[in-house]
Amino acid sequence: MSNSLAVATVTAALANHLARVVSEGPSGGVPGTRITTLNPGSAALRDGDPLVNLYLFRVSRNGFVSNRDLPNRAADGRGLKAPTIALDLDYMITVFGDDARLEPQLLLGAVVAWLNAEPILDRTLVQTTIAHTPWLAGSNLGETTEPVRIAPMSMAPDVMARLWSEFVNVPYQLTVLYTLSVVELDVPLATQPALPVRRIGLDVQPSGPIPVRGLVNAEHPDLPLVAGGVLAVRLANPGQLGLDVRLNGAVATGVTTGRDALGHAALLVPLTAAQAGLSAGPLSVQVRRTAPDGKTLALSPPLSAPLHPTIVRLDHDAKAATVTARLVLPIPAGQAAALLLFPVAGRGAPSRRIALPASETATDSPVFPAPDQPPGRYLAMIETAGLQSLLDYQGGTYVGPVVEIEAAS
């Protein structure tokens, strides 16, 4: 990889490479020829002296080499490696001189023959160029392992005519085109070191994915999953060896085999705070089968289901005018919540929604301000991540959970 000086270094090195032969060399040339790097429209090129002019007219991304570059940032924006871009540099090599003595053609022959014989910019040439060019101090192109290669580029006459038309009022001059590649540029970033890759290859598994027949509430299959309840992962053979369940990527604890309330064989997973990182909201579930050495043999497709919050207890503080909800699972940091209150008798005070902004820390006891809530008994629900806790239902009516709002003292 090279720093940003590499493009200019390639141009200077190519000029020195051609300077070896255009004046006096094994492939001919014209004595006294100079190498320039001017715009082809420059008047300084048309004083009659023999010249070979290099002009970088196009820079393009080398797709083949660029595709080897691995991702340089993680999902959270952290730098993983220095980003790299691979470039192809396209040059116009234009020859000038006395047309009567065919000097442009002599120079053209010398250039083409030499670049065919020596189609690379070797490390010694690049390092010498850097050492004798003050404005290239700091270039590290000479430290790269792969040399820059030179290849002729063909261009249809009409395309060449359009290229020259970009130089206003400049007559065509004998020109050949060459591509120099690959020039790889990178920018150093603050990155975190990673452990080396021990082996590259593919793991072939002898079995297909594990078919999961459903995710249900084990005790009440007709109701959604709730915090504090039991998840039933329905499988054809939940008793086979080596099975575990992952909840949001973490291996679940306390998993047993059994049947749900409808008699379906399943892995039974407690949805309690004992599960690492578990909270109300979208729940990702995956079943894995492992070998005795811990190697993964098969995985189920990732499945998702909503996990509703559950209220354990509600406490009203009349002095502080707040309602504290004790929950089975915490509300994670950065996630808002709301308390929904409904008068028990369905009359008197109206129902109300008390919003609580997202907190910087997780909590299983959110405190909701209720300074002007009329006294009385209210059914309560918690809402978070777009999911609401369930109400207790008996005898055709909702009976809890209930909070008693007392009059301010």
N, C-alpha and C positions, 0 to 999 in steps of 0.2 A: 504494500500500500504506500501511497505517496501523499504529500501535503499539497496545498493549493498551488505551489510553484511548479508543479509537474508539467502543466500545459506549456508554459513559457520555456521550461527546460527542454522539452521535446523539440520545440521549434529551433532553439539555439543549437541543440545537438545535431539536428538534421542539417542545419547550415554548415556546421563544422564537418559533418560527414561528406557533404558534397564538395566542400572546399578542397578536399584531398585530390580531386580528379579534374575539376572543370578548368583549371589553369594548365596544369601539366600532369597527366596521369596515364595509367595503362590503357584507358579506353579513349584516349584523345583529349580534346578540349581546345581552348583558345588562351594563349598566354595573356596574363594580366586580368583575367576574369575575376570579378568580385561577386560575393554572395550578399544579397540584401533581403530584408523582410518588410518591404513597404507595400502599401496599397497599390494594386496594379494600375490605378489611375494616376499615380504620382508622376509629376513632371520630371523628377530627378532620375527616373528610369529611362528617359528618352533623350539622353545626351550623346548617343552613338557609341558609348563604351560597352564592351562585352559584360553582360550581367546575367546572373541567375537569381530570380526573385522568388522567394517563398511567401505564400500568403495563405493563412489559415482561414478558409471561407465557411467551414461548417463543423460543428461539434454535435455528435449524436451519442445517445446512450447505447452501449453494447448490451443488447438484451440477453444474450447467451451467458455472458459472465455475470451480469447483474443478477440473474436468477439463482446464482449460487449463494448469494448473500442471505444469511439467516436473519430472522427478525431481530432488530436492534433495540427494541423497547418492550417491556412487559406491559400487561394490561393496565397497570396503575401508573404507567409513564416512566418507570425507572429505567435507566440505561442499562442494557445488557452487553452491548458491544458497540464499537465505533461504527457508525453507518458508512457504507462504502458505495461509491458510484463508479461504474466502469464506462469509459468514454472511447469513442473512435474519433480521430482527428483527421479531417479531410483537407488536403493542401492543393493549391494551384502552384505548380512550378512553371514559371514563365521565363523564357529566354530572350535576351535582347543582344543586339550587336549590329555589325555592318551586314545588311542584307545582300549587298553586292558580293561580299566575300563568303556568303552563306554561314556567317558566324552563329546565328541562332540555331541552325540545323546541326552544326558541329557540336554546339553545347548540348543540344537535345540528345544527340547520340551518346555523348559522354555520360549524361545524367542517367538515361535509361539503362545503358549497359552496366553502369556502376551499381545502381540500385537493384538490378537483377542479380548481380554477383554478390553483393553484400546487403541483403534485405533486412538487417537488424541494426538497432542502435545498441551496441554492446556496452557493458558496464564501464569499461575503461574510458570509452569515448564520452559517456555521460558524466563521469566523475571529473574528467579533464575539463569539460565544458563548464561545469559548476565552479571548479577552482579558478578559472580564468575569466569568469563573468561576475562582476561585483554584485549586480542586482539579483543574481540567483543564489546568493549566500543563504543557506538555510534549506535549500532544496534537498530532499532525500530520495530523489528518483534513482540515484546511483546505488541505493541500498536494496532495491527490489530484486527478487530472485528471477522473475521472468523479464526478458528484454522486450522492448517495444519493437514490433515487427512492421515492415514496410511492404505494402502491396499496391500494385497499380489498380486504378479504378477507371472503368470505361464509362463514357457518357455520350449519349446520342448527340449528333451535330446540332439539332434544334434546341436541346437542353443546354448545350455549351453556349449557344448563341444567347439564350435567355440569361445565362449566368453572366456573360460579358455585358449584356445590356444594363445590368445593375450599375455599371460604372459609366456615368453619363459622359457622352462625347469622348469616349476612350476607344480607339481602334483596337481590333483584335490583334493579339500577339500570340505567337506559337506557344502552346501551353500543353502540359501533361498533368494528369491528376493522380494523386497517391493518397492512400489511407494509412495512417499509422495507428496501430492498436496493439494491446489494450493498455490504456492509461487508467489506473485505478486510484481514485482520490478518497481520502477519509479525513474525518475531523475527530480528534481525540475527545472523548466524553468521560465523565466520571462514572465508572461502571463498577459493579460488584463482581468479584471473581467467582467462577463456577467450578465445581469439581469436574475432572476430566471424564470423557465418555469411555467406559471400559470396553464396550463391545457394540458394534453396529450390526444390526440385523433385524429380522422379523421373528416374532414368536408365533409358532403355529400351534393352535389349540385343537385337541382332538374332538371337541364337542361344540355344538352351536350355542346360541344364547339361551338363558334360562327363561322359559315362558311363565310369566306372572299372570294369573287369571283375574286378579282384581285387588284393589286396596279398599278395605271397608272398615267401619267402626265395628270391632269384634263383638261388643255387647249389644249394640243397636245398629245393625247393618243398614237400616233405612235412614239413619241420621248421619250427618257429616262427622269427620274426625274432630275430636275435641281434646284440648290439653288436659292431661290427667287421665284420659281414657286409654284404650288399648287398640293399636293398629293390627288388623289381620291382613297379612300378605298371603293371599290364596295361591297355593302351588299344588301341582299334581302329587309331588312327593316331598313334603317339607321335612321329613325325617332323614333324608340322605345326609351323609357325612360331609363336613367341610362347608356348610352354608353359613353365611352371615348376612346381615342387613345393614346398609348404610343409609343414614338419615342426613341429608344435606352434606354428603361427603364424609361424615364421621361414622365409624363403626358403632352400631347400637349395642347397648348392654341390656342384660336381663331378657334376652330373646329366648322363647320357648316354642315347642311345637304343640299343636292342639287343633281345636276347631272353633270357628266363630259361632254366633248364636243360631245360625241357620244350618250348622253342621258341616260346613266346608272345611277341608283340611287347610291349615295355614300356619305360617310363622306368626307368633303373637309378640308384639313389640310394645312395651309400656311407653306412653308418650308423656314422660315426666321430666322434671328438671335434672334428673340423673343423666339424661342424654346430653352429651356435650354440644353446646351452642344451639340447643333447640329453643325455638320461639314461635309464637303464633304468626301465621302467614303461609306463603307457599311452601310446601314440604316436598323435597325431592327424595325418592326412595329407589334403591337399587339393591338387588340380591346378587351375592357373589359366591362362587364355589371355589375353594382353594385346596391345593394338595397338602399333604402333611408338612412339607417344607415351606409352606406359606405362599407358594407360587399360585397365581390366579389361573384357574382352569376354564372358567366360564363366567359370564356376566349377563344379567338381565338388561333389557333396555331401560334407561332411566325413566321413571314414572313420576308424576307429580299429582298432588292432591292438596286442597286447602286444609289447614289446621286452625280451627277456631279457638279463640281464647276461652278460658274458664275462670269464673270468679269463685274464690274460696270464702271470702267474707267481705262485708262492707261496714265501714265505721264512719259515723258522722261526728265531727267535732263542732259543737254548737258555738264554742268560744271563737275558734278560728274560722268558722263558716266554711269548712272543707269536708269533702267525702274522700276517704282513702279506700281504695279497692285492693284487696289482697288476691293475687293471681297465682295460678299453678305455674305458669311459665312467664318469664320476664318479657317486657317490651324492650326490644334492642335499642341501642343508642341510634339516634337519627330517625326514629320512627314515631310518628304522631299517634295520639289515641284520643278517644272521646268516651264520655259517660252518657248513656241514654237513660232518662228517668221517665217512668210512666206511673201515674197515680193508680194505686191498687184497685180502687172502686171504679175507675174509669170516669170519674167526675171530679169536680173541684178544680185543683190546679191543672194547667195544661201539661202535656208531655214536654220534655226539654232535652236538648243536646248540649253538653258542656265539653267544648274542645280543649285539648291539652297539647301545646306545641311539642315538637320533637325535643327530646332531652339529649344532652351530650353523653349521658351514661345510661346503661341498661337498668331497668327497675322492675321488680315484681310487686311493687306497692305504689302505684301512681296516686298522686294527691290532686283532686279536682276542686277548684274554687267554686263554692256555691253560696255566695253571700246573700243573695236575695231569693233563695228557694223557699217557697211557702212550706210550713210544717206539714207533716203527714207521712204516710207510708207509701213507698214507691218501689215498683219493680225496676230492676237495674240491669243494664247490659253494657258490656265493654265492646268498643269497636276499635280495631287497629288493623292496618294493612288491608283495609276494605272488607274485613271479616268481623262478624259480631258473635259474642258469646251466646249460648243457648239458654233459654228460660226453662225452669222446671215446670212440668206439665202434669197435672193430676185432675181426675174427675171432670175433664172437659174444660179446664181453665188453667191459666198460668198462676203459679203459686210462689215462685221465687226465681232468683234471690231477691230479697227485699232489704231496703235500707230505710231506717226510721229517721226522718228529718225533724229535729227538735227545734223549738223556738229559741231564738237567740237569747242568752241570759244577760 
